[in-house]
Amino acid sequence: MGAEFPGIVRLRCSVKRYEWGKVGEESGVARLYASNSGEEIDGDEPFAEFWMGTHDSGPSTVVPNCQIRSAGVEREGGFKRDHSNLVSLKDWIEQNPAVLGDKVFQKWGPNLPFLFKVLSVSKALSIQTHPDKSLAAILHKQQPQVYKDDNHKPEMALALTEFEALCGFVGLEEIKSVLQNVPEITEVVGTASANQVLRISKEDGEKKRKDVLRSLFTKLMSASKAVISDAVSKLINRLNIKRKVRGLTEKEELVLRLEKQYPGDVGVIASFLFNYVKLNIGEALYLGANEPHAYLHGECVECMATSDNVVRAGLTPKKLDVQTLCSILTYKQGFPEILRGVPSNPYTVKYLPPFDEFEVDQCILPQGASTVFSAIPGPSVFLVVKGRGTMRQAFSEELVGEGDVLFTPANAQISVRTTSGLSLYRAGISSRFLSSKCV
């Protein structure tokens, strides 16, 4: 089996058409998927996520040799590939485990420990968090239909366009300001709970600050639908009047937008407690276990540990698990760290979050340029988002263009060249993990 495939393996990847995705040609996911699969875009359908990896919910498949050469040559002619005899990347790796490298195989077995994605977000995703490994194992055992695996799901979003998100709780002084300027929250949680926050100071210590925030947030998120609906209605009426008189803050404008997407939802009012993050192109946000977040709008490359575990509490019609979410959050306060990447050569920037499972490289080659990805003891997945060029590994060379996804094995040096310009992203195992002395 392994002898039939070159060092560079071309993949056909999966798409998710969640209702929050951008529609038709507006969606970068749709364009990438159309180029990758040869399928036409339905102009009325949302295209939300493009998945690259071995996840069972959206597995990539390996394109056989006989189709690989044709794909590069006939792309512009509307070539539609025959997918009837494709083998999943997961099965192919199980049959060729050496492609992972010894260290990766010993740690994670015959599977990619990361899932690589592109997201096209038109409408806010849910307020959510991802459990750590120990809790994921418990939740999976208790509710296997809801929490479908026992793994954690740290993740990173790297902006392809301006990208908006809610992430983590604002700092203590801003929380106090929210309570003083958003009376609807106090109406929901009660004066005593609000006063607890207003009276606390930095001198009270981190644990007490977190405990008080936990109590406030849990009361807000646990309020009845009737109470929340009434509070949101009052909030929106007040903001509409304020807008006419003296204008609104960015956060207040966001709240009005979220209410149109999710009328009467607790997440509308809860968003005042979260950091409103706007990533510029090339900036990244990473999210550890038990940190609250919600993606709001824009397009990004996303990489995460391979898992489906999501605990939701607002801005969604999906099943909520408010008590679990409120009980597991870290209640860390303050603006999150923004990664801007570290240049590894004139054309490539590396984004290295504090997780073993993954890192991401962004490579933008101008016309006539070339670069080399050095051999590393782990596998990689490359995604071409723009332009055309060639990728070479030992005796294997592939023509590549927009929408192409390529798997390369451990210990392979990859050379990339373009005459017209080329933009690509690489996901791989964290170089910190690969260079460490113990597994």
Backbone torsions as a table, in degrees:
resi	resn	phi	psi	omega
1	MET	NA	-49.5	-176.1
2	GLY	-61.2	-32.8	-177.0
3	ALA	-68.0	-18.8	-178.9
4	GLU	-77.5	-12.3	-172.9
5	PHE	-113.7	140.5	176.6
6	PRO	-75.2	175.1	178.3
7	GLY	-61.8	-35.9	175.7
8	ILE	-96.0	122.6	-175.6
9	VAL	-111.1	122.9	-179.4
10	ARG	-84.3	138.6	-175.5
11	LEU	-118.2	144.7	165.7
12	ARG	-103.2	131.5	-168.6
13	CYS	-119.3	168.9	-171.5
14	SER	-97.3	155.9	176.8
15	VAL	-124.1	148.1	175.9
16	LYS	-119.0	128.5	-175.7
17	ARG	-105.5	49.9	178.6
18	TYR	-62.7	151.1	-171.7
19	GLU	-67.2	-18.0	179.1
20	TRP	-81.9	-3.5	-177.1
21	GLY	-74.7	160.8	174.5
22	LYS	-70.5	152.3	-171.2
23	VAL	-97.7	135.1	171.2
24	GLY	53.0	-135.6	-175.0
25	GLU	-65.2	-15.9	176.3
26	GLU	-69.2	-17.8	-173.9
27	SER	-92.8	121.3	172.8
28	GLY	-62.5	-33.8	175.9
29	VAL	-60.0	-42.9	180.0
30	ALA	-61.5	-43.9	-178.7
31	ARG	-65.3	-43.2	178.8
32	LEU	-64.3	-43.4	-179.0
33	TYR	-64.6	-40.9	179.8
34	ALA	-61.8	-43.5	178.7
35	SER	-67.4	-37.6	-177.1
36	ASN	-71.4	-37.5	-171.8
37	SER	-103.1	-20.3	-173.8
38	GLY	81.9	3.7	-179.6
39	GLU	-87.2	152.1	178.8
40	GLU	-80.5	152.2	179.4
41	ILE	-87.4	129.5	171.9
42	ASP	-82.5	115.2	-174.1
43	GLY	-65.6	-15.3	-178.1
44	ASP	-103.6	1.8	-172.6
45	GLU	-107.8	139.9	176.8
46	PRO	-75.7	142.3	174.5
47	PHE	-123.8	108.6	-168.7
48	ALA	-100.6	-46.7	-172.6
49	GLU	-138.6	138.8	174.6
50	PHE	-112.1	116.8	-172.0
51	TRP	-103.8	133.5	178.8
52	MET	-130.3	111.1	-179.3
53	GLY	156.5	-155.8	-173.2
54	THR	-113.4	11.4	-178.3
55	HIS	-62.4	133.6	-175.9
56	ASP	-62.7	-25.8	-178.1
57	SER	-79.8	-11.1	178.6
58	GLY	-163.8	61.9	-172.4
59	PRO	-71.4	143.7	169.9
60	SER	-82.0	154.7	177.9
61	THR	-123.8	153.6	-177.4
62	VAL	-89.2	129.1	178.4
63	VAL	-87.2	122.6	-177.5
64	PRO	-61.7	160.9	-177.0
65	ASN	-52.9	-41.8	-174.5
66	CYS	-63.8	-22.8	179.0
67	GLN	-97.7	-20.5	-176.4
68	ILE	-61.9	-48.1	-176.8
69	ARG	-64.7	-41.7	-178.9
70	SER	-62.8	-36.4	-174.7
71	ALA	-58.6	-45.8	-178.2
72	GLY	-70.7	-35.4	-174.8
73	VAL	-77.9	-38.9	-168.8
74	GLU	-105.5	11.5	-175.8
75	ARG	-54.0	-48.3	-172.8
76	GLU	-73.1	-14.0	179.5
77	GLY	-88.5	9.5	178.3
78	GLY	80.4	26.1	-179.8
79	PHE	-57.4	127.7	176.1
80	LYS	-114.6	120.4	-172.1
81	ARG	-80.4	151.5	174.8
82	ASP	-84.7	117.9	-176.5
83	HIS	-104.4	11.9	-171.4
84	SER	-71.5	-23.4	-174.6
85	ASN	-116.7	29.7	-177.9
86	LEU	-83.8	145.3	175.8
87	VAL	-106.9	144.3	-178.3
88	SER	-68.2	149.9	176.7
89	LEU	-59.9	-37.4	179.3
90	LYS	-61.0	-46.7	178.8
91	ASP	-64.6	-40.2	-179.1
92	TRP	-64.1	-41.0	177.4
93	ILE	-65.2	-40.1	177.9
94	GLU	-60.5	-32.0	178.5
95	GLN	-84.5	-17.7	-178.9
96	ASN	-132.7	58.7	-171.7
97	PRO	-63.2	-19.8	-179.6
98	ALA	-62.8	-20.4	-179.0
99	VAL	-66.0	-18.6	-179.2
100	LEU	-82.1	-23.6	-171.7
101	GLY	86.7	150.7	-173.9
102	ASP	-59.9	-45.2	-173.5
103	LYS	-65.8	-42.2	179.4
104	VAL	-67.5	-42.9	-179.8
105	PHE	-62.6	-42.5	-179.7
106	GLN	-64.4	-33.9	-177.4
107	LYS	-81.0	-44.0	-170.4
108	TRP	-121.1	-2.8	-178.7
109	GLY	77.0	-167.0	-174.0
110	PRO	-81.7	64.1	-176.0
111	ASN	-157.7	150.1	172.2
112	LEU	-74.5	128.9	-179.5
113	PRO	-80.5	-3.1	-179.9
114	PHE	-125.1	155.7	172.6
115	LEU	-119.7	127.7	-177.3
116	PHE	-103.6	136.2	-176.8
117	LYS	-142.2	161.4	160.2
118	VAL	-120.8	135.3	179.7
119	LEU	-115.6	137.9	171.4
120	SER	-121.1	102.5	-169.3
121	VAL	-105.3	117.6	176.3
122	SER	-101.2	-33.5	-174.9
123	LYS	-129.6	146.2	-174.8
124	ALA	-55.7	137.0	169.9
125	LEU	-82.9	169.5	-174.4
126	SER	-64.3	151.5	164.1
127	ILE	-68.4	121.1	-169.4
128	GLN	-150.4	169.0	168.3
129	THR	-147.0	167.7	179.1
130	HIS	-120.7	128.3	-176.8
131	PRO	-68.6	154.5	173.4
132	ASP	-73.6	176.5	-172.2
133	LYS	-61.6	-43.0	-176.5
134	SER	-65.8	-42.5	178.9
135	LEU	-70.9	-36.7	178.4
136	ALA	-58.3	-39.6	178.6
137	ALA	-64.3	-40.0	179.7
138	ILE	-67.7	-47.3	-178.4
139	LEU	-64.1	-38.9	178.6
140	HIS	-63.2	-39.1	179.0
141	LYS	-69.3	-38.3	-177.0
142	GLN	-77.9	-41.0	-175.3
143	GLN	-135.2	69.6	-174.8
144	PRO	-63.4	-22.6	178.3
145	GLN	-76.4	-23.0	-179.9
146	VAL	-97.1	-48.2	179.4
147	TYR	-106.9	98.9	-161.5
148	LYS	-86.3	-3.6	176.3
149	ASP	-149.5	174.7	-176.0
150	ASP	-109.4	25.5	-176.4
151	ASN	-105.2	159.0	172.6
152	HIS	-84.7	174.5	-173.8
153	LYS	-144.3	57.4	171.3
154	PRO	-61.7	149.5	-175.5
155	GLU	-149.6	164.8	177.2
156	MET	-140.5	136.4	176.3
157	ALA	-112.9	125.9	-179.4
158	LEU	-115.8	118.3	-168.5
159	ALA	-70.7	128.3	170.7
160	LEU	-94.7	-27.5	171.4
161	THR	-130.4	-179.9	169.2
162	GLU	-57.0	131.8	-171.8
163	PHE	-129.7	128.0	-176.8
164	GLU	-108.1	143.3	179.1
165	ALA	-154.7	156.5	163.6
166	LEU	-100.0	136.2	-175.9
167	CYS	-154.3	117.0	175.1
168	GLY	69.3	166.8	-178.4
169	PHE	-84.7	144.4	175.4
170	VAL	-66.1	166.6	-178.8
171	GLY	-69.6	168.0	-174.0
172	LEU	-57.1	-46.2	-178.1
173	GLU	-64.4	-36.4	178.1
174	GLU	-71.0	-34.5	175.6
175	ILE	-61.8	-42.0	177.2
176	LYS	-61.8	-42.5	179.0
177	SER	-62.1	-39.9	178.0
178	VAL	-59.8	-46.7	-178.2
179	LEU	-64.7	-31.1	178.8
180	GLN	-78.1	-25.8	-173.9
181	ASN	-111.6	-7.3	177.4
182	VAL	-123.6	80.2	-175.1
183	PRO	-61.9	-21.2	-179.1
184	GLU	-63.9	-30.8	177.4
185	ILE	-66.7	-43.8	178.6
186	THR	-62.5	-36.9	177.7
187	GLU	-60.9	-35.2	-178.6
188	VAL	-77.7	-47.5	-171.6
189	VAL	-89.0	-18.7	-178.4
190	GLY	97.5	150.4	-177.3
191	THR	-63.1	-38.9	-177.3
192	ALA	-62.0	-43.4	-179.9
193	SER	-66.7	-41.8	178.3
194	ALA	-64.1	-42.2	-179.1
195	ASN	-64.2	-31.7	176.6
196	GLN	-57.2	-42.2	-179.9
197	VAL	-71.1	-43.9	-176.7
198	LEU	-63.6	-29.0	-177.6
199	ARG	-85.5	-17.3	-173.8
200	ILE	-77.3	153.3	178.5
201	SER	-137.1	171.9	179.7
202	LYS	-61.8	-27.9	-179.2
203	GLU	-68.4	-17.1	-179.2
204	ASP	-74.0	-11.9	177.2
205	GLY	94.4	154.4	-174.7
206	GLU	-64.1	-41.7	-176.8
207	LYS	-61.1	-44.7	-178.7
208	LYS	-66.5	-40.6	178.7
209	ARG	-60.1	-42.4	178.9
210	LYS	-67.7	-40.7	-179.9
211	ASP	-61.6	-42.1	-179.8
212	VAL	-67.4	-41.4	177.7
213	LEU	-65.4	-40.4	178.0
214	ARG	-58.3	-44.4	-179.6
215	SER	-63.6	-45.6	179.1
216	LEU	-61.0	-50.6	-175.7
217	PHE	-65.2	-41.1	-179.7
218	THR	-63.7	-41.3	178.0
219	LYS	-63.4	-41.3	179.3
220	LEU	-64.2	-49.7	-175.1
221	MET	-71.7	-22.6	-176.9
222	SER	-93.4	-2.6	-179.0
223	ALA	-63.9	154.6	-178.0
224	SER	-66.9	157.5	179.7
225	LYS	-59.8	-37.6	-179.2
226	ALA	-64.2	-44.3	179.3
227	VAL	-63.6	-44.9	-179.7
228	ILE	-65.6	-44.0	180.0
229	SER	-58.6	-42.5	179.0
230	ASP	-65.9	-43.1	-179.2
231	ALA	-65.6	-42.3	179.4
232	VAL	-64.7	-40.0	178.3
233	SER	-60.5	-45.8	177.4
234	LYS	-62.8	-42.1	-179.7
235	LEU	-60.2	-48.0	-176.8
236	ILE	-66.1	-41.3	177.3
237	ASN	-60.8	-43.3	-179.7
238	ARG	-64.6	-42.8	-179.4
239	LEU	-67.0	-37.0	178.5
240	ASN	-64.6	-37.6	176.2
241	ILE	-68.1	-44.9	-180.0
242	LYS	-60.7	-38.8	-179.3
243	ARG	-58.3	-40.1	-179.2
244	LYS	-71.2	-30.6	-174.2
245	VAL	-84.9	-53.7	-174.3
246	ARG	-141.4	9.7	177.2
247	GLY	85.4	167.6	-174.8
248	LEU	-119.4	157.9	172.1
249	THR	-75.2	167.7	176.7
250	GLU	-58.8	-42.4	-178.7
251	LYS	-64.7	-40.4	178.5
252	GLU	-65.7	-39.8	175.6
253	GLU	-62.2	-39.5	177.3
254	LEU	-61.5	-43.1	-179.3
255	VAL	-59.4	-42.0	177.6
256	LEU	-62.6	-39.3	179.5
257	ARG	-66.6	-42.6	180.0
258	LEU	-65.1	-36.4	-179.2
259	GLU	-65.7	-33.0	176.8
260	LYS	-68.0	-32.6	179.7
261	GLN	-79.1	-36.9	-175.9
262	TYR	-136.0	74.6	-175.5
263	PRO	-57.7	134.0	175.8
264	GLY	71.3	10.7	-174.9
265	ASP	-84.2	141.8	179.5
266	VAL	-60.8	-28.3	179.8
267	GLY	-64.0	-24.7	178.9
268	VAL	-61.8	-49.3	-177.7
269	ILE	-78.8	-33.1	179.9
270	ALA	-67.3	-24.0	-176.7
271	SER	-60.8	-22.4	176.3
272	PHE	-61.0	-24.0	-175.9
273	LEU	-88.1	-7.1	-176.2
274	PHE	-105.9	153.4	172.9
275	ASN	-69.0	131.7	175.8
276	TYR	-95.4	110.7	-172.6
277	VAL	-108.9	130.8	173.8
278	LYS	-118.7	110.2	177.9
279	LEU	-87.5	135.1	169.0
280	ASN	-83.4	164.0	178.5
281	ILE	-54.9	129.6	178.9
282	GLY	91.2	-2.9	174.9
283	GLU	-98.4	150.4	-175.0
284	ALA	-131.3	151.7	179.3
285	LEU	-126.6	127.3	177.3
286	TYR	-111.7	149.4	-172.4
287	LEU	-131.0	114.2	177.1
288	GLY	-81.9	179.7	178.4
289	ALA	-62.4	144.9	171.4
290	ASN	65.4	26.5	174.5
291	GLU	-110.1	129.9	-178.6
292	PRO	-75.3	143.8	178.1
293	HIS	-162.9	163.8	174.3
294	ALA	-155.9	122.3	174.1
295	TYR	-76.4	140.0	-171.2
296	LEU	-113.3	-46.2	-175.7
297	HIS	-167.5	145.7	175.4
298	GLY	117.6	-172.8	-178.9
299	GLU	-124.7	142.0	-178.4
300	CYS	-150.3	157.5	162.7
301	VAL	-88.1	134.4	-179.8
302	GLU	-127.1	141.7	173.7
303	CYS	-134.5	144.6	-174.4
304	MET	-154.6	163.7	168.8
305	ALA	-66.8	148.5	-175.2
306	THR	-72.5	102.6	-179.6
307	SER	-162.8	159.4	175.7
308	ASP	-110.6	3.9	-168.2
309	ASN	-77.4	115.6	178.6
310	VAL	-134.7	129.6	173.8
311	VAL	-108.0	119.6	-172.8
312	ARG	-111.2	151.5	-179.8
313	ALA	-144.1	5.4	179.6
314	GLY	174.1	168.7	-178.8
315	LEU	55.4	45.8	-179.8
316	THR	-165.5	147.3	170.7
317	PRO	-85.7	-3.7	-177.1
318	LYS	-76.5	172.6	-178.7
319	LYS	-60.6	131.0	178.3
320	LEU	-99.2	149.9	172.9
321	ASP	-136.4	70.1	-171.3
322	VAL	-62.2	-44.1	-176.4
323	GLN	-65.2	-40.6	177.4
324	THR	-63.4	-47.1	-178.6
325	LEU	-60.0	-47.9	-177.6
326	CYS	-64.6	-29.2	-176.6
327	SER	-81.0	-22.5	-172.8
328	ILE	-103.8	-11.6	-177.3
329	LEU	-62.9	150.7	179.3
330	THR	-78.5	-23.5	-176.6
331	TYR	58.8	28.0	170.6
332	LYS	-64.8	139.3	-175.9
333	GLN	-119.4	144.8	178.9
334	GLY	120.6	163.7	-175.0
335	PHE	-70.6	138.1	-177.0
336	PRO	-72.1	159.1	176.6
337	GLU	-72.1	134.5	175.6
338	ILE	-104.9	125.2	177.6
339	LEU	-89.9	131.1	177.1
340	ARG	-112.0	3.8	174.9
341	GLY	81.4	156.6	178.8
342	VAL	-119.2	121.2	-179.1
343	PRO	-61.0	132.7	174.8
344	SER	-108.4	-14.7	169.6
345	ASN	-162.6	177.8	-175.4
346	PRO	-58.9	-19.3	-174.3
347	TYR	-116.0	-7.4	-170.2
348	THR	-125.5	135.3	177.0
349	VAL	-121.8	134.0	-178.2
350	LYS	-104.8	134.7	175.3
351	TYR	-112.8	116.6	-170.3
352	LEU	-124.7	86.9	177.8
353	PRO	-72.9	167.4	-174.9
354	PRO	-82.4	51.0	179.8
355	PHE	-130.4	146.0	-179.8
356	ASP	-71.5	-31.8	-165.8
357	GLU	-69.8	-27.5	-171.6
358	PHE	-158.5	161.4	165.7
359	GLU	-147.3	165.7	-179.5
360	VAL	-135.0	136.6	172.1
361	ASP	-109.5	138.9	170.9
362	GLN	-108.6	126.9	-178.7
363	CYS	-127.2	119.5	178.6
364	ILE	-121.2	108.6	-178.0
365	LEU	-99.6	123.8	174.2
366	PRO	-75.5	173.8	-178.8
367	GLN	-53.5	128.9	176.0
368	GLY	80.5	4.7	-175.3
369	ALA	-93.6	164.8	175.5
370	SER	-146.6	160.7	177.3
371	THR	-153.6	169.6	-178.8
372	VAL	-129.4	132.6	169.0
373	PHE	-97.2	113.2	-175.1
374	SER	-63.5	154.5	177.6
375	ALA	-63.8	133.5	177.9
376	ILE	-131.2	155.7	-175.9
377	PRO	-82.0	38.7	177.7
378	GLY	-155.0	163.8	-177.6
379	PRO	-79.3	165.8	176.6
380	SER	-138.2	153.8	170.2
381	VAL	-122.7	122.8	-179.9
382	PHE	-104.6	139.3	174.9
383	LEU	-125.4	126.3	174.7
384	VAL	-93.9	121.1	-178.8
385	VAL	-103.1	-16.9	-178.2
386	LYS	-161.5	145.5	173.0
387	GLY	87.7	-171.6	-179.9
388	ARG	-140.1	155.5	178.3
389	GLY	-178.5	-160.2	177.2
390	THR	-130.6	148.2	171.4
391	MET	-120.6	133.6	-177.7
392	ARG	-127.8	138.6	173.4
393	GLN	-142.3	113.2	-178.4
394	ALA	53.3	-112.5	-176.2
395	PHE	-99.0	12.0	-176.6
396	SER	-113.8	129.4	175.7
397	GLU	-133.4	135.9	-178.6
398	GLU	-128.3	136.2	167.3
399	LEU	-74.7	134.6	-177.8
400	VAL	-132.4	151.5	178.7
401	GLY	-154.6	-177.9	-176.4
402	GLU	-49.6	129.9	177.9
403	GLY	91.3	-9.0	178.3
404	ASP	-74.1	137.3	176.5
405	VAL	-125.3	129.9	-173.1
406	LEU	-133.0	133.8	175.3
407	PHE	-98.3	133.4	175.3
408	THR	-125.1	142.0	-173.8
409	PRO	-79.3	168.8	174.7
410	ALA	-59.0	150.2	173.8
411	ASN	64.2	28.2	178.7
412	ALA	-111.3	126.4	172.8
413	GLN	-85.4	130.9	-175.9
414	ILE	-116.9	124.7	176.2
415	SER	-105.1	135.4	-179.3
416	VAL	-125.1	134.5	-177.9
417	ARG	-139.0	147.1	176.4
418	THR	-144.3	146.0	173.0
419	THR	-98.3	-24.2	-172.6
420	SER	-111.3	-11.0	-173.2
421	GLY	112.1	142.9	-174.1
422	LEU	-155.6	134.5	173.8
423	SER	-121.9	127.6	179.2
424	LEU	-143.9	162.9	177.6
425	TYR	-128.3	142.9	177.7
426	ARG	-121.2	131.1	170.9
427	ALA	-109.7	136.6	178.0
428	GLY	-154.1	178.5	177.0
429	ILE	-67.7	146.4	179.6
430	SER	-53.3	129.2	178.9
431	SER	-66.9	-24.0	174.7
432	ARG	-63.8	-44.1	178.8
433	PHE	-65.7	-45.8	-175.9
434	LEU	-64.0	-29.0	-177.8
435	SER	-93.9	-5.8	-179.9
436	SER	-73.4	160.2	-173.2
437	LYS	-86.8	-17.1	-179.4
438	CYS	-130.2	154.6	-179.6
439	VAL	-90.3	NA	NA
